[in-house]
């Protein structure tokens, strides 16, 4: 009968001897079957090979490399890799999306496609706070125009003496989809039920609204407009304003 110490000594001795004949340096252990054929590792690891052997390390490395090559490992605030391309993204596009972004933008894209046959529609209606009209709203509009997107923008599309609200109403009717630029200024304006609030109400009634969150958070937006905060969109905390414009351009181009 062997005592526990004798059993352990014999096991250690057997392991040391078998390790001398390990075939990994020559043949490698890239799979469970390879390890099972190795006289050293099949005795040492047995059924636990998949938990401790080379195969798991190889699999983890492959997954890591795949993630790195598909999206650079960039992660959004939701924890998802930005490594997806939606069906409307061109083959030459360098823009990558999170699965959440694709899910949020797909219904908007369907609206774009349905309204593509309607004549004389602007591709985008830009809803923004009055305070942002010469700042970030204008910057986003200019970047969209540079991407060949037609944008309804109050600073350019409301003529002198034209009734303000009626002009906005026409602009909403003649645009395929709308984007709302969510900034600290907009969050201050919405409770006052001004023009931006009226624009937002119309856009929320249809499935054609993309929120663009800039210099604020969805948590802050939820305090002011839970309905708007329930719509997933794009966030400049996760990408540049240039990338936002590029993605919107892909979204509305048919």
Secondary structure, DSSP 8 states (H G I E B T S, - for coil): ---HHHHHHHHHHHHHHHHTT--HHHH---SHHHHHTSTTHHHHTGGGHHHHSHHHHHHHHHHHHHHHHHHTT-B-TTS-BS-B--TTS-TT----B-HHHHHHHHHHHHHHHHHTTSTT-EEEEEE--GGGTTTHHHHHHHHHHHTT--EE-HHHHS-TT--HHHHHHHHHHTEEEEEEEE-HHHHHHHTTT-HHHHHHHHHHTTT-EEEEE-SS-HHHHHHH-HHHHTS--EETTTS-HHHHHHHHHHHH--
